């Protein structure tokens, strides 16, 4: 996997705004200044290219899915982000819904960040 990229302030703002200033995990408001950008599928799950392929297969993701991009970023409180285990979540129907929600917000977040 390529090294973790630095999320710019504009990208962070785009993600925060696309999620209406709410934490993805608890759905409570989160101030922009306190907002963390969380990787829903942790980068720790994809250390090597072969790990990426296995995780993509496990979750039914396209081969072009970027684990360090808008399609995997959500706004979160620091404590919600830190309480989430680094282990990969189960590929349940509920998790598929999460990934669909995130993908629907990804383009909006990117557009906001580009402005």
PyMOL commands that set and color helices and strands:
alter all, ss='L'
color gray80, all
select helices_A, chain A and resi 9-18+32-34+43-45+49-59+70-72+78-83+93-114
alter helices_A, ss='H'
color red, helices_A
select strands_A, chain A and resi 36-39+73-76
alter strands_A, ss='S'
color yellow, strands_A
deselect
rebuild
show_as cartoon
